[in-house]
């Protein structure tokens, strides 16, 4: 008994193998809004208005943190990552933040404040 694959079966198999080589974690956020964050001034409500609900929340050194992140990985090309971690003081005002990206943005260096 001879076993042969149809062109459709081959195409579907290749498609599944290629799609398995990519992964995306988190969700996109409007990173162009990062310069609107002002330490000691911007509130949690303003951060939520600018970026939406955080992807993760936590506590770091006693400060509430909100993380916005989007991470794309690929076996066949360079992936991209982008994350924003915002730390709030006890009054719900931005105490510090870190923004990192591997995406090229003209005139937008990595920011840590």
N, C-alpha and C positions, 0 to 999 in steps of 0.2 A: 504494500500500500504506500503510495507516494503522497507526501504532504506538501502542499504549496500554499503560500500566502497571497491573497489578492492585493492589488495596489492600495486599496482602501485600508486594509488591515495594516499594511506597512506604514502608510501615512499616519494612521492613528497611533501606532506604536512609537514612531518617531516624535510625534507631537507630545505624547505623554512623557517620554524621556527628556525632551527639551524643557517642558514646563516644570518638571521636577527639579531642574537645575536652578530655579529662582525661588526666592522667599522674600516676603515683605512682613515687617513687624511694626506695630504702632499705627499711627495715622498721620497724614499730612496736616500741617498747620501753617498759618500765614507768617512765615519767617521774616518777610519784609517789614513786619510790624515791630520787630525786636528793638529798633532804635527809639520807639515810643515808650519804653520802660525807663522809669526814673527812680533810682534808689532813694528811699526815704519819702517818696511821694505817691507812686503808683500803688493802688490798693488791689486786694484779691479780686474784687468785683470788676475792676478795670482790666485786670489780666484776663479774667473769664470773658469779658466783652471783646477783647482783642484777639484771643486765641481759642476760645471755646473751653469746654470741659477738659481738664488735664487727662493725659493718658494714664499716668500713675500719680499717686499721692503718697507721701511718707513723712518721716521725721529724720532730720539730720542735725546732730548736736543741739537738740531741743527745739529746732526751728522746723515749722511745717514746710514741706517742699512739694512743689508741683512740677511734674515732668511732662514735657511735650516731646514726642520723638517719632521719627519715621526712618526706618532702617530697611534698605533694599539690598539683598545679597544675590549674587549670581555666580554660577560656575563658569559662565561663558563670557562675561564682561565685568568691568569694574563696577561694583555696587556703589551705592551712595548712602550716606547717613546724615542725619540732621537731628540735633536735639537741643532743647532749651530746658534748663533746670532753674526754677525760681524759688528762692528761700524768702519766707515771710517772718517778720518780727511778731511779737505777741499782740500787736494791734492790727495785724492783717495787712501790713504795708511791706512792700518789697525791701528786704534787707540786703540781698545780693542776687546775682543771677549769672549763669554761664550759658553761652550759646556756641555750639560747635557745628560745623558743616563740612562735608567733603564736596558739596556742590559749589561750582564757581559762581561767585556773585561779584560783579564789578564794583570795586570800592567798598566791599563789605568784609572787613577782616574778622577773624574769630574774636569774640568779645567775652571778657570775664570782668565782672564788676562786683 
